[in-house]
Every structure is written in C-alpha cells, then in structure tokens.
Amino acid sequence: MAGTSEVLQTMQRVKGLRYPVLSPSEIPYTDEIAVFTAATDAFSKANTNCTVAESLERLEVITKRATKEALRMRGYDSTDASSFSYVSVVIDCPYSGKVDPVKVKHVSHALLDMGWYEVSLSDTIGTDDPTTIAKLLRTVLGGGIPAVRV
C-alpha cells in the first residue's frame, strides 16, 4: 500500500467515478474507504505490523476522520450511517491455526461500537465448511449482533 496517496494525488480522475481505498491504518487522498482488521494477532502483525488491539485503535481514528470528512465508507454514504468493515481469518489463520469464534465476536463488536454499519467476516485462506461457518455464526450472532449487520 506504499505509494497509494501519491498515486491518488497524481492520477487523472474521471468525473463521476469514485476511487475507493481499502486501508488498515490511514486515509490516503480519496473519497471512499473500507477498513479491515483480523481476528488473530499473528495475522494482523504479519499483514499490518500491529496487534488486533492496535489495529482497532487505528481504525477508531480512521472512523472518526472519515465521518468528519463525510467520506463514503465502503461504497455507502457515511451520512446514512451505512459502512462496511472486514475481519480477516475468521476460521483459520495461516500463522496460528484455528480461530476461536469468540475472538471474531469481540472484534466484530468493537467495529460496530465504533459506528461501522456492517462487518464482513472473511474466510481469508479458504478453509471453511458448513460446520465451521455455522459455529462461527452461532457465536457471533449469539453475542447480540443482528444478522443484518454481519
């Protein structure tokens, strides 16, 4: 993601097109953003050089700034309180193995508490099956998060 801001600042923009950016830690020069974190520290450290807790701190700053600047958040108008965030490695982590669904529930709650409208749960490495997905959803949805927000 190095150089994203420079590319966005120097590129010729086409009127009527949006230029969304997926970011784990900052808002480059853009008009639309989506954010992501992970369910495990190992993946988060390998991907963004910080723990999940540190990632959530960064995302809270991004959320406040995006809202203040009225940026579209993941393709939806932030003034409508509609925005998406992503949680990676919700089933298995390539570095630490099986992921505890309770961790996914906690991260999801943290994002929703920041004001994100919806959380996308991502089986990043493709190891899910109906049983693991059912267990994950029972845990996350059983934690008080409505299904329409996951």
C-alpha positions as CSV (number, residue, x, y, z in Angstrom):
1,M,0.0,0.0,0.0
2,A,3.0,2.2,0.0
3,G,2.6,5.0,-2.5
4,T,-1.2,4.9,-2.5
5,S,-1.6,8.5,-1.5
6,E,0.9,9.6,-4.2
7,V,-0.9,7.6,-6.9
8,L,-4.3,9.0,-5.9
9,Q,-3.0,12.6,-5.7
10,T,-1.3,12.5,-9.1
11,M,-3.6,10.4,-11.2
12,Q,-6.0,11.9,-13.7
13,R,-9.5,11.4,-12.3
14,V,-12.6,10.7,-14.4
15,K,-15.6,12.7,-13.5
16,G,-18.4,10.6,-12.0
17,L,-16.1,7.8,-10.9
18,R,-15.2,7.0,-7.3
19,Y,-11.8,5.9,-6.1
20,P,-12.3,3.6,-3.1
21,V,-9.3,2.6,-1.0
22,L,-9.1,-0.4,1.4
23,S,-7.0,0.7,4.3
24,P,-5.9,-0.8,7.6
25,S,-4.4,2.3,9.1
26,E,-4.8,5.6,7.4
27,I,-6.9,7.5,4.9
28,P,-5.0,8.5,1.8
29,Y,-6.2,11.1,-0.5
30,T,-9.5,9.5,-1.5
31,D,-13.3,9.9,-1.5
32,E,-14.3,6.4,-0.3
33,I,-12.8,4.0,2.2
34,A,-13.2,0.5,3.6
35,V,-11.3,-0.8,6.5
36,F,-10.1,-4.2,7.7
37,T,-8.6,-5.9,10.7
38,A,-8.1,-9.5,11.6
39,A,-9.2,-12.0,14.3
40,T,-5.7,-13.0,15.3
41,D,-2.7,-11.1,16.4
42,A,-0.4,-13.3,14.3
43,F,-2.2,-12.5,11.0
44,S,-2.6,-8.8,12.0
45,K,1.1,-8.5,12.8
46,A,2.1,-10.2,9.5
47,N,-0.3,-8.1,7.5
48,T,-0.2,-4.7,9.1
49,N,2.6,-4.9,11.7
50,C,0.3,-4.4,14.7
51,T,-1.8,-6.5,17.1
52,V,-5.6,-6.7,16.7
53,A,-6.0,-4.2,19.6
54,E,-3.6,-1.8,18.0
55,S,-5.4,-2.2,14.7
56,L,-8.7,-1.4,16.4
57,E,-7.2,1.8,17.8
58,R,-6.1,2.8,14.4
59,L,-9.5,2.0,12.9
60,E,-11.2,4.2,15.5
61,V,-9.1,7.1,14.4
62,I,-10.0,6.4,10.7
63,T,-13.7,6.1,11.6
64,K,-13.7,9.4,13.3
65,R,-11.8,11.1,10.5
66,A,-13.9,9.5,7.7
67,T,-17.1,10.6,9.4
68,K,-15.8,14.1,10.0
69,E,-14.8,14.4,6.4
70,A,-18.0,12.8,5.1
71,L,-16.1,10.2,3.1
72,R,-18.1,7.4,1.7
73,M,-17.2,4.4,3.8
74,R,-17.1,1.1,1.7
75,G,-19.3,2.4,-1.0
76,Y,-22.1,3.7,1.1
77,D,-22.8,7.3,2.1
78,S,-21.5,7.8,5.7
79,T,-24.3,10.3,6.3
80,D,-26.7,7.3,6.1
81,A,-24.7,5.5,8.8
82,S,-24.0,2.7,6.3
83,S,-20.5,1.5,6.2
84,F,-18.6,-1.8,5.9
85,S,-15.6,-3.2,7.7
86,Y,-13.8,-6.5,7.2
87,V,-12.5,-9.1,9.6
88,S,-9.9,-11.4,8.1
89,V,-9.1,-15.0,9.1
90,V,-12.3,-15.8,10.9
91,I,-12.0,-19.6,10.5
92,D,-8.3,-20.4,10.3
93,C,-5.1,-18.3,10.5
94,P,-2.1,-19.4,8.4
95,Y,0.1,-18.4,11.3
96,S,-1.8,-19.5,14.4
97,G,-4.2,-22.2,13.2
98,K,-7.9,-22.5,14.2
99,V,-9.5,-19.2,15.2
100,D,-11.7,-19.0,18.3
101,P,-15.1,-17.7,17.1
102,V,-15.3,-15.7,20.4
103,K,-12.3,-13.6,19.1
104,V,-14.3,-12.9,15.9
105,K,-17.3,-11.8,18.0
106,H,-15.2,-9.4,20.1
107,V,-13.6,-7.8,17.0
108,S,-17.0,-7.5,15.3
109,H,-18.5,-5.9,18.4
110,A,-15.5,-3.4,18.5
111,L,-16.1,-2.4,14.9
112,L,-19.8,-2.0,15.3
113,D,-19.3,0.0,18.5
114,M,-17.1,2.4,16.5
115,G,-20.0,3.1,14.2
116,W,-19.4,0.8,11.3
117,Y,-22.8,-0.3,10.0
118,E,-21.8,-3.8,9.0
119,V,-19.0,-6.3,9.4
120,S,-17.9,-8.7,6.7
121,L,-16.4,-11.9,8.0
122,S,-13.7,-13.2,5.7
123,D,-12.5,-16.8,5.4
124,T,-9.2,-15.4,4.1
125,I,-7.5,-18.7,3.4
126,G,-10.5,-20.7,2.2
127,T,-10.8,-23.4,4.9
128,D,-14.4,-23.0,5.9
129,D,-17.1,-25.6,5.6
130,P,-20.8,-25.6,6.7
131,T,-19.9,-26.8,10.2
132,T,-17.3,-24.2,10.9
133,I,-19.4,-21.4,9.4
134,A,-22.4,-22.5,11.5
135,K,-20.3,-22.5,14.7
136,L,-18.9,-19.0,13.8
137,L,-22.3,-17.6,13.1
138,R,-23.9,-19.1,16.2
139,T,-21.2,-17.4,18.3
140,V,-21.2,-14.0,16.6
141,L,-24.9,-13.8,16.2
142,G,-25.5,-15.2,19.7
143,G,-23.3,-12.4,21.0
144,G,-26.1,-9.9,20.4
145,I,-25.1,-8.8,16.8
146,P,-28.1,-8.9,14.5
147,A,-27.7,-11.0,11.4
148,V,-28.4,-8.0,9.2
149,R,-25.1,-6.4,10.4
150,V,-22.8,-9.4,9.7
